[in-house]
Amino acid sequence: MAAIFHGVGAAASLSLSPSNSFDSNKSVFSPRRSFSARKGASFAVVRSEGTVNLNLKGRRAQQLISNAVATTADSIDASSSSKPGHELLLFEALQEGLEEEMERDPRVCVMGEDVGHYGGSYKVTKELAKKFGDLRVLDTPIAENSFTGMGIGAAMTGLRPVVEGMNMGFLLLAFNQISNNCGMLHYTSGGQFTIPIVIRGPGGVGRQLGAEHSQRLESYFQSIPGIQMVACSTPYNAKGLMKAAIRSENPVILFEHVLLYNLKERIPDEDYICNLEEAEMVRPGEHVTILTYSRMRYHVMQAAKTLVNKGYDPEVIDIRSLKPFDLYTIGNSVKKTHRVLIVEECMRTGGIGASLTAAITENFNDYLDAPIVCLSSQDVPTPYAGTLEEVTVVQPAQIVTAVEQLCK
Amino acid sequence: MALSYLRSSSSRSANLLKPLSSGLSLRSPISTDTTPITVETSVPFTSHRCDAPSRSVETNPKELLTFFRDMALMRRMEIAADSLYKAKLIRGFCHLYDGQEAFAVGMEAAITKKDCIITAYRDHCTFMGRGGTLLEVFAELMGRQAGCSKGKGGSMHFYKKDSNFYGGHGIVGAQVPLGCGLAFAQKYSKDETVTFAMYGDGAANQGQLFEALNISALWDLPAILVCENNHYGMGTAEWRAAKSPAYYKRGDYVPGLKVDGMDALAVKQACKFAKEHALKSGPIILEMDTYRYHGHSMSDPGSTYRTRDEISGVRQERDPIERIRKLILSHDLASEKELKDIEKEVRKEVDDAITRAKESPMPEPSKLFTNVYAKGLGVESFGADRKEVRATLP
């Protein structure tokens, strides 16, 4: 355990080779390419009996950094000027996506607390009020139930509001509007009304924010019929998902994470969107399928480095689409690796992982060599104390142990 | 109930009666006479933070006869729904509007189909007022394909998009923020139209109502909140639920008007006034003093929390259809017999519609999965085998 906390510091670094996720998402409709070459990786071949042939690099004692949230400059491979695209932080990517959609379609408007003059509590809507005016970027009073309802009512007439919950947890106050009106109106009106609303906001466990501000609403909303849920995890998919969500005719809930707003990545200059129902192949592999989303993706990638050094070859998929699940990508992966590990930040009971476990078991039971392992947060209110909070969520060391057990 | 004081601006002529007495056609034509008649409302308006409109309402024979016909149709429809429910053809919830018809017709007379209306679950007559047909109503109530929501909504989910009727909502009070959202969209698109967001005395105590009112007043939205005060929130009388049952005053900084909701002409006057106000100066609350003869819904007899005397008393003194009938007769716009004929016609129309609705089939099982998501632009792929075709995004 001690090794995990040793690396905790102000500048936590994340090494996520940008080219991996970049290539497979280059364009929305590109056929799936499986590529086996990975930059700078140490290879290990594991045969099905479990014996391992390591290459010459050997095993390094990997220091696991549990609070992987921000990139540092060294993780960007080449110098900024030679690569195409532009570099930005995740919240800037969201802002860019939002701004581009607002320019493109005059029906898009933003509603939320402090989104206008203040610029957004996480700066996602910075400068938008100055550019588009008060009627399109609306500061609401603190009344989630009613302004979410108003957004839905406006969407019924054809406007495309983007409703921001300052923290996803506050949207619990608007649960009735989201469930009954947002999700169900298309159905109960016999198809007369569509609700092209986007509800977005940061959620998840942050840095000692306390129980009420560390909630994972995806587990509460997942049963609502008629809505789509997506979770962004990189600047690339944040911008892409934001744009796709705004263009979608269905109500979409976009889950952002409080700790991921300062992630830096180089994204393309051209207009692109990410498919709302597709999962993202982060790292192809052979031994085990690790399904994750949002912040846990980074814990998984951290663990993947250790696993690779230990000789495992995990396939990491960022599921991105929480409702509906991309069972196609997931299924193909399960058929290849026969082992599944789900790493999520939701609580064990009734979380996304629980539903995903059920979905995979129902659809792909024949392909599984071992029971699905689901690592989730503990079923407790998130404590304030830092040490306790660490233990509440899944840490990379646990992921490594789980994979080792799974691949025995 | 004293007859309205009559001040007719033009001399009554016997010609008014002629168009009504053709016995050959199945449907007696409503008089197309639009000679203005001025009628005084039975009760003056009470206002809060605004100047009440005048008690003198301009109307004409055509309008009065249309009121009579429409209200008779609504009344007959609701009574028929009652029988259908008892015959177990309508299941679940069925909230009937009889007694409150004056509001639905009076409001329609003051506005256009471009103005939006949103209401709660007592929506059958409001839907009719917006241009819905009897077939759509009965088919939806019986869960058939010909229903306005294809049988998938039910009694509480009537919608008519092309005439801006936004439903039809089951959760008490939830439609008010939606209504303010409609008003926001109207302001956004600079439509010069208004939204009537209706709710009951029971919903008047919901927090989201005041939240939405605050935002509407802040943003100057053309929202008209109408409290249809039938004095009982299901089984709880208003004085037991609200510390201040003066619902028109509950908006505090928002002006309000209290109206006799069983006088169709007063309703018309108030709605006209409200529309002008909303377009100029933002939200306004209308309180309609009305009454429902049936219980809250079909499972409520309606007599455990109020006396039968009270119900019959209101029926005798304030019934909206009787009021219009007396007005028509006193102005000689039609004879007793003609009005009775209209009622007979209406009865037949309702019976025909029920027969046709019964013939409409139940929805296909495959329809269970339609309209969960909007296809095409939104959803691209679904399921483990991606059976859905990928759509091209613009």
Interface residues (C-beta under 8 A of the other chain):
Chain A: V28 F29 C109 L135 L138 T140 P141 A143 N145 S146 F147 T148 G149 M150 G151 I152 G153 A154 A155 M156 T157 G158 L159 N176 Q177 N180 N181 L185 H186 Y187 T188 S189 G190 G191 Q192 F193 T194 P225 G226 Q228 A244 R247 S248 E249 N250 I273 N275 L276 E277 E278 P324 D326 L327 Y328 G331 N363 F364
Chain B: C116 I118 G147 C148 S149 K150 G151 K152 G153 G154 H157 Y159 K160 K161 Y166 G167 G168 H169 G170 I171 A174 V176 P177 L178 G179 C180 G181 L182 F184 A185 Q186 K187 Y188 S189 G207 Q208 E211 A212 N214 I215 L218 W219 T370 N371 V372 Y373 A374 G376 L377 G378 V379 E380 S381 F382 G383 A384 D385 R386 R390 L393 P394
